[in-house]
Amino acid sequence: MPIATTNVSVDMDLETKQEFIQDLIAECDKVLTENSENRCAKYCKEYLGSKEGQALDAKDILIFYKCIKTGLENPDSSLGCYAMTPTSYSKFGGFFDKVIRDYHGDESGIKKHITDWNVEGSDYDVKKLGLDELSMRVRCGRNLVGFNLPGEMDKDERIKFEQRMLPAFDELKKKYGGTVYSLSPDFGDLPNPNIITDEKYQQLVDAHVMFKDMDADPYLKSAGISSDWPYGRGCWQSDDKMRIIWFGEEDQLRIMCMKKGTNLLEVFSNLNEMMTTVEGIDGIEFARDDNYGYVTSCPSNLGTGMRASVHVKIPKLTADGTDVKAKKVCKPLGLSVRGTGGEHTPIGADGTVDISPSARLFIKEKEIIGKLYEGIEKLMEIENFL
């Protein structure tokens, strides 16, 4: 149930603020009775009772509420929180640091993220494992300095962000060609030159080029991330169809490269090249945090913001038509398993699944691609042994 906020505003007095804090704590208790693994509720309760939490002014407590709203409205969440601005992770550090280090497994409490794309001397060609051509994809989530994160954006800022990216897409077109596909009905008083039809949008969704209607996702809806749909949403795709940038999804940008082949370093290096090109464009700077690396809306993607995946056939491990056994085998290997169409989609009829290393934070980019190769090797050893 949403918490009543009728009397809550930036002008609320101390008594009203304290009542609101107590309401939030009570809601955390309620959520924890349903799901004791809800990190948002667990650490929110601690935070609001702490010196830092009690010191939040009316404006900050309202922003913090937006950060945790999805976890309270969706008790089944395991994380249940999103940052609203690039500085949320430091502003509400007493809360987010505990959530982040719990989720990412840092018991030391002192790790700092280090970025490193250098794969010189590495050889990750799956032909050495006896595999043929695979569908490979690597993507990174990024957000820009100077803008709120998607959960805190209003319609005007979403339009402004899309307009800000248009010169960047023009620069990318010089190198890779391509087309901008936009869902924004208009740019306020101005027409949108890149708007597409509903039919074209569905074609792009079916081809896994464009993301689905986010407003249907209760977690993103509660967090405000899907607000103002479809304004500020769309993508750019290169002429060769191997490079895509989503804009206006969970993060402001999802930059991705895909290719069918055997050498994992091809798609990894392509992404690194494109990331360098994007950030090299005048006026574009990716938001970073001193402790957590690249800033993302969801704490689960902090650090590298990277997901590197391949489609592999494991018919023996999926003989029952599900990925249950595959997930059980892959978890100790540090791998996540999804359907061929992404999260919450079915596996392929031939036993094809999508696998990727689970780690995002406190791991280097070059280590993620290395772990993907090692994971494929170990997974295929298990599959072939059956």
C-alpha positions in Angstrom: 0.0 0.0 0.0 1.3 3.5 -0.9 2.1 5.6 2.2 -0.2 8.6 2.7 1.7 11.8 1.8 -1.2 14.3 2.0 0.5 16.5 4.6 4.0 15.9 3.5 5.9 18.6 1.6 9.1 20.5 1.6 7.5 23.0 3.9 6.4 20.4 6.5 7.3 21.2 10.1 9.5 19.0 12.4 6.5 17.2 13.9 5.1 16.3 10.5 8.5 15.1 9.4 8.9 12.9 12.4 5.4 11.4 11.9 6.3 10.7 8.3 9.6 9.0 9.3 7.6 6.8 11.8 5.2 5.9 9.1 8.1 4.8 6.9 9.6 2.7 9.7 6.2 1.1 10.3 5.9 0.3 6.6 9.4 -1.3 6.7 8.3 -3.5 9.5 5.3 -4.6 7.6 7.3 -5.4 4.5 9.9 -7.4 6.4 7.1 -9.6 7.8 6.3 -10.5 4.1 9.9 -10.7 2.9 12.8 -10.6 5.4 15.2 -10.5 2.4 14.0 -7.0 1.3 17.2 -5.0 1.7 15.4 -1.7 1.2 13.2 -2.2 4.2 15.9 -3.7 6.3 18.4 -0.9 5.9 15.9 1.9 5.6 14.6 1.1 9.1 18.2 1.3 10.4 19.0 4.5 8.5 15.9 6.5 9.5 16.8 5.7 13.1 20.4 6.8 12.7 21.9 10.3 13.3 22.3 10.8 9.5 18.7 9.8 8.8 17.3 11.9 11.6 19.2 14.9 10.3 17.6 14.9 6.8 15.6 18.0 6.1 12.1 18.0 4.6 13.4 18.2 1.0 15.9 15.4 1.5 13.5 13.0 3.2 11.1 13.4 0.3 13.8 12.5 -2.2 14.9 9.6 0.0 11.3 8.4 0.0 11.4 8.3 -3.8 14.5 6.2 -3.6 12.9 3.6 -1.4 9.3 3.8 -2.6 9.5 0.8 -5.0 10.8 -1.5 -2.3 8.0 -0.6 0.1 5.3 -0.9 -2.6 6.7 -4.2 -3.9 7.6 -6.2 -0.9 8.9 -9.1 -3.0 11.9 -6.9 -4.0 15.4 -8.1 -3.1 16.9 -4.7 -3.5 14.0 -2.4 -3.7 15.7 1.0 -4.1 16.9 3.3 -6.9 19.0 6.4 -6.9 17.2 9.6 -8.0 20.3 11.7 -8.7 24.0 11.0 -9.4 24.7 12.2 -5.8 22.1 10.0 -4.1 24.6 7.4 -3.3 26.7 9.9 -1.3 23.8 12.0 0.0 22.1 9.0 1.6 25.4 7.1 2.1 24.4 5.6 5.4 21.6 3.7 3.7 22.9 3.0 0.2 26.4 1.9 1.3 24.9 -0.9 3.4 22.5 -2.0 0.7 25.3 -2.0 -2.0 27.9 -3.9 0.0 25.4 -6.4 1.2 24.1 -7.1 -2.4 27.6 -7.1 -4.0 29.2 -9.2 -1.2 31.7 -6.8 0.3 32.1 -8.0 3.9 35.2 -5.8 4.3 33.1 -2.6 3.9 36.1 -0.8 2.3 36.3 -1.9 -1.3 36.5 0.8 -4.0 35.7 0.2 -7.7 38.5 0.2 -10.2 37.8 0.6 -14.0 40.1 -1.3 -16.3 39.3 -2.4 -19.9 42.8 -3.6 -20.8 42.6 -7.1 -22.2 46.0 -7.1 -23.9 47.5 -10.6 -24.2 44.1 -12.3 -23.5 42.6 -14.9 -25.8 38.9 -15.7 -25.4 38.0 -17.5 -28.5 35.4 -20.2 -27.8 36.6 -22.3 -30.8 39.3 -23.5 -28.3 36.4 -25.0 -26.3 35.0 -26.8 -29.3 32.1 -24.3 -29.8 30.9 -22.8 -33.0 29.6 -19.3 -33.6 27.7 -17.8 -30.7 25.4 -14.9 -30.3 27.4 -12.4 -28.2 26.2 -9.2 -26.5 27.9 -6.7 -24.1 26.1 -3.6 -22.8 26.8 -0.8 -20.3 24.5 1.5 -18.4 25.5 5.1 -18.2 24.1 8.4 -17.0 25.2 11.9 -17.7 26.5 14.6 -15.3 24.1 17.5 -15.3 20.8 15.5 -15.3 18.7 13.8 -12.7 18.5 10.1 -13.0 15.3 8.7 -14.7 13.4 8.3 -11.5 13.5 12.0 -10.7 13.1 13.3 -14.3 10.0 15.1 -15.3 8.6 15.2 -18.9 10.5 18.4 -19.8 13.8 17.0 -18.6 13.3 13.8 -20.5 12.7 15.8 -23.7 15.8 18.0 -22.9 17.9 14.9 -22.4 16.8 13.4 -25.7 17.5 16.7 -27.5 20.9 16.8 -25.8 21.8 13.4 -27.3 20.8 14.3 -30.9 24.2 16.0 -31.7 25.9 12.9 -30.1 24.0 10.6 -32.4 25.0 12.8 -35.3 28.6 12.2 -34.4 28.1 8.5 -34.1 26.4 8.4 -37.5 29.6 9.9 -39.0 31.5 6.8 -37.7 28.9 4.0 -37.8 25.9 5.4 -39.8 22.6 4.4 -38.4 19.1 5.7 -37.5 17.5 7.3 -34.4 14.1 5.9 -33.6 12.2 8.0 -31.1 8.9 7.4 -29.2 8.5 11.0 -28.0 5.3 12.4 -29.4 6.8 15.9 -29.6 9.5 18.1 -28.2 7.1 20.4 -26.4 6.3 23.2 -28.8 8.6 21.6 -31.5 8.0 18.6 -33.7 10.1 15.5 -33.2 12.0 14.7 -36.4 12.7 11.1 -35.4 9.3 9.9 -34.2 8.2 6.5 -35.4 4.8 4.8 -35.7 3.4 2.3 -33.3 3.9 -0.4 -35.9 7.6 0.4 -36.3 8.0 0.4 -32.6 6.6 -3.1 -32.2 8.8 -4.3 -35.0 11.9 -3.0 -33.2 10.7 -4.6 -29.9 10.1 -7.9 -31.6 13.6 -7.7 -33.1 15.1 -7.0 -29.6 16.3 -3.6 -30.8 14.0 -1.5 -28.7 12.9 -2.0 -25.1 9.3 -2.7 -24.1 6.7 -0.4 -22.5 8.3 0.3 -19.1 5.0 1.6 -17.7 3.9 -2.0 -17.4 6.7 -2.8 -14.9 5.5 -2.2 -11.3 9.0 -1.8 -9.9 10.0 0.9 -12.4 6.6 2.5 -12.1 6.9 2.8 -8.3 10.3 4.3 -8.7 9.1 7.0 -11.1 11.4 5.6 -13.8 8.6 4.8 -16.3 6.8 8.2 -15.7 5.9 10.3 -18.7 6.0 7.3 -21.1 6.8 7.5 -24.0 8.5 10.9 -23.8 12.3 10.8 -23.9 12.4 7.2 -25.0 14.0 5.7 -28.0 17.2 4.3 -29.5 19.9 4.7 -32.1 21.0 1.7 -34.2 24.1 1.6 -36.4 23.9 0.6 -40.1 25.5 -2.8 -39.4 22.9 -3.5 -36.7 25.7 -4.4 -34.3 25.6 -1.2 -32.2 22.6 0.1 -30.3 22.1 2.9 -27.7 18.8 3.0 -25.8 17.9 6.3 -24.2 15.3 6.9 -21.5 15.2 3.4 -20.1 16.2 2.4 -16.5 19.4 4.4 -17.1 19.6 7.4 -19.3 21.8 5.4 -21.7 22.2 1.7 -22.4 25.1 1.3 -24.8 25.5 -2.1 -26.4 27.2 -4.1 -29.0 26.3 -7.5 -30.4 27.7 -9.9 -32.9 27.7 -13.5 -33.9 31.1 -15.0 -33.7 33.6 -17.0 -31.6 35.9 -14.4 -30.2 34.5 -12.7 -27.1 37.0 -9.9 -27.4 35.6 -8.7 -30.7 32.3 -7.5 -29.1 34.0 -6.3 -25.9 36.5 -4.2 -27.9 33.7 -2.8 -30.1 31.9 -1.7 -27.0 35.0 -0.1 -25.5 35.5 1.8 -28.7 32.0 3.1 -28.9 32.0 4.1 -25.2 35.1 6.1 -25.8 33.5 7.7 -28.9 30.4 8.7 -26.9 32.2 10.2 -24.0 34.6 12.0 -26.3 31.7 14.1 -27.7 31.7 17.6 -26.4 29.4 18.1 -23.4 29.0 14.5 -22.5 30.4 13.3 -19.3 29.4 10.0 -17.6 28.5 10.3 -13.9 30.8 8.5 -11.5 31.1 7.9 -7.8 34.5 7.7 -6.0 33.6 4.5 -4.3 31.2 2.8 -6.7 32.4 3.6 -10.2 29.9 4.5 -12.9 26.6 5.6 -11.5 23.4 3.7 -12.4 19.8 4.0 -11.2 19.8 0.6 -9.7 22.5 -0.3 -7.1 22.8 -3.8 -8.7 24.4 -2.3 -11.8 26.9 0.1 -10.2 30.6 -0.1 -11.0 31.0 -1.4 -14.5 27.3 -1.1 -15.4 28.2 -4.0 -17.6 26.4 -7.1 -18.7 28.4 -9.5 -21.0 26.4 -12.4 -22.3 26.3 -15.2 -24.8 23.7 -17.7 -26.0 24.8 -21.3 -25.5 23.0 -24.6 -26.1 22.8 -26.9 -23.1 20.1 -29.4 -24.0 21.0 -31.9 -21.3 20.8 -29.4 -18.5 17.5 -28.1 -19.9 16.0 -31.5 -20.8 12.9 -30.8 -18.7 12.2 -27.7 -20.7 13.2 -25.3 -18.0 16.3 -23.5 -16.8 15.9 -24.7 -13.2 18.9 -27.1 -13.3 21.0 -24.7 -15.4 20.5 -21.9 -12.8 21.5 -24.3 -10.0 24.7 -25.3 -11.8 25.5 -21.7 -12.9 25.1 -20.0 -9.6 28.3 -21.4 -8.1 30.1 -20.4 -11.3 29.1 -16.8 -10.8 26.8 -16.9 -13.8 23.2 -15.6 -14.3 20.8 -17.5 -16.6 18.0 -15.9 -18.6 15.8 -16.9 -21.5 16.9 -16.1 -25.0 14.7 -13.0 -25.1 16.0 -11.6 -21.8 14.9 -11.7 -18.2 11.6 -13.5 -17.5 11.5 -15.0 -21.0 11.5 -18.8 -21.9 14.6 -20.7 -22.9 15.0 -21.8 -26.5 13.3 -25.0 -27.7 16.8 -26.4 -28.5 18.0 -25.8 -24.9 19.6 -22.4 -25.7 20.0 -20.0 -22.7 21.5 -16.6 -22.2 24.4 -16.7 -19.6 26.4 -13.8 -18.2 28.6 -13.1 -15.2 26.6 -11.8 -12.2 29.2 -9.4 -10.8 29.1 -5.7 -11.8 30.8 -3.9 -8.9 34.3 -4.3 -7.4 35.3 -6.1 -10.5 37.1 -4.8 -13.6 35.6 -4.8 -17.0 38.4 -7.0 -18.3 37.7 -9.5 -15.5 34.0 -9.7 -16.5 34.8 -10.8 -20.0 37.4 -13.3 -18.6 34.8 -14.7 -16.2 32.4 -15.1 -19.1 34.9 -17.2 -21.0 35.8 -19.3 -17.9 32.1 -19.7 -17.1 31.3 -21.0 -20.6 34.2 -23.5 -20.3 33.1 -24.9 -16.9 29.4 -25.0 -18.0 30.2 -26.9 -21.1 32.3 -29.4 -19.1 29.3 -30.1 -16.9 26.9 -30.3 -19.9 29.2 -32.7 -21.8 29.7 -34.9 -18.7 25.9 -35.6 -18.4 
